[in-house]
Amino acid sequence: MVVSDSVPTSEPDVPSQNEGEDLVVVTDPNDTDCTGLINLALDLYGEPTDRVNSASIDGGAIDTAVIEWAGIETTVLFKFSQEFDGCRASYVFGGPAIQVPAIIPPTDVPQPEPEPQPQPQPQPQPQPEPEPQPQPEPEPEPQPEPEPEPEPEQFMDRDCGDFETQAAAQRFFEAEETIRPGDQHDLDRDNNGLACESLP
């Protein structure tokens, strides 16, 4: 028997009820290694006539089992993978398609949590109001001295020969723009925003 994720090629023709959207698949997100669903199937159908365990990826751990019950003409593919939570059992032949009941995974019924009993709230004790304290008269704040106006820096013309690199000329060019708008030093003759482009 060939084991794969698809219908085994050595099995008889798969009934139409077990193909496409009508394929019967049972999942149990709490069954991380398929032992739970396999044991449920053994309890429901009895001992199988054939069972093949394999891995989906060569050299990996066992994660796939194909189990056949010839007496009820039913074959089930059990698989657990990181692609989905828990175990997935797919009826690849027979089973519900020929009125054989499918396995039913257990369902966890959440128990309602007991409602907490209301606790009596302590009544606050009245506190006497404090006597108001006399507030001192605020002292007048001193008036801030006006800051002296900065003296304008004396203009000193620069040209590209005053700089060793284009980066140094560019820094000076951009700093001067914040003080004196316009290319006062004629460092950007083609008006493209780059100063002294002939420098390295």
N, C-alpha and C positions, 0 to 999 in steps of 0.2 A: 504494500500500500504506500503510495507517495503522499508525503505530508507537506502541505503548503497552506498559505492563507486562502487559497481558492478551493473550489470543490475538487476532491481527489479524482484524478482521471480514471482510476481503476474501478471506481464505484459505478453501479448502474446509473441509468439516466435519472437525473434529479427531477422530481415532480415539479410542475410549474408553480405549485403553491410555495415551494421553497426557493424561489428565485426572485431577484430584483427586490422591489419594495415589499413583497410578501414573505421574504425570508424571515424565519422566526429566530430572534436573537434574545437571549436572557442575559442580563448583566447584574453583577453584584459588586458595587464599589467598595464594599468592606472585605471582599475576598481577594487578598493580594497575590495568592499563588494558585488559585483555582481549586484548592483542596475542598473548599466548602461546597461548590457547585458539583464537583465530581462525586462527592459523597452523597449529595442529594439525589443525583442521577442513579447511583448504585442502589440506594434505598428504594427508588421508584421502579427501576427496570430490572434489578437483579445483577448477577455477574455478567460482564460483557463477554462476547465471543472473540473480540479482537481489540487490542489497544496498542497504539504506537505513540511514544513520547519523543519529542525532538525539540530543537532550538530553531527559532526563525533565522538567526544569523549563525553561520558556521563558527564553531568554537565558543559560542555563548552558552549561557545557562539554559536549562530546560524551561521553556515557557509555552510549549504547545503540546496538546494531547488530542489525538483522534481516537474516539472510542466507538465501537460498533456493537449493537445488539441485534444479531441476525434473527432472533426469534420474533422480534417486533419490527424488523426491517427499519431500524433507526440508527443513524450515525450522527454523532455530535462532535463538533470541533471546539475544544476548550482552549482559550488563549488569554494570557495576561501580558501586558506591555505598558511601557511608559507613555504610549500614545493615548491611552485611555485609562481611567481609574478602575482598579479592581480587576475582576475576571469577566470575560465575555464568552458565552456558550452559544454557538451558531448551529442550528439544525440543518446540516447539508444534505440529509436524505431522510425521508420518512418523518417520524415524530408527529407533530401536530398536523402535517399534511395528510396523514392517513389516520387521523383521529386518535393518535397516541398522545396522552397528556404531556405537556411540557413541564419541566422542573420549575418550581416556584421558589425563588430565593427568599430567605426570611426578611421580614421588615421590622425595623426598630420603631416601636411605638413610643414616642416621648412621653414620659410621665409628667403630669402637671406639677409644677413647683408649689409647695405649700405657701399660702399667703401669709405674710408676716403679721403678727398680732400688733395692733397699734399700741404704742407705748405712751403712757401719760406724759404730757409735756409739763415740765416744772414751771410754776408761775413765777414771773420775775418779781423780786422784791423792790418796792419803790425806793428810789435813792433820793436823798435830799439834794435840792439844787444848790450848787456852790454859790457862795457870795461873790458878786462881781468884783474883780480887782481893779483899782484905779489905773488907768492907762497914762503913762508919762507923755508929756507933750513932745511930739516929734521935733527934732532939731532940723532947722532948715538946711537943705542940701546945698553945698557950695556950687556955685555956677562954674561949669567947665570952661577952662581957658580955650579960646579959639586956637585951632592948630594953624601954625604959619603955613602960608601957601608955598609949595615947593618952587624953588627957582628953576626956570627952564634951563635944561642942559645946553651948553654951548654947542652949536652945530659944528661938527668936524667931518669934512667930506672924506669918504673912503672910496677906493676903487678895488677892482679884483686883484690887483697886485699886492694889496694889504693882507690877503688871506692865503694860507697854505693849501687848503682843500676846499672843494665846493661845498661840503657839509658845513664848514665853519662860516663860509660866506652866506649860506642859506639861513643859518641860525641868526646871524646879524641882520640879514635882510628882513626876516619875519619879526624880529624884535623892534626894528626901526618902524615897521608898518604900524605897530601899536602906538608909537609915540608921534610919528610924523607920517600921516597917510600919504601914499604916493611914493614912487621910487625916487627919493631925493638924491640918492647916491648914484643913480644910473647903473645899477648892478644887473637889472633884468631888461636888457635892451629889446628883446623880442616879445616882452609882456606875456610870457607863458607861466609866470609864477616861480620860475627857477632862476636863481642868481648864479652868475659866473659859471656858466655851464662848461666853459673851456678848462676849468680847474679839475684836477684829478679827484 
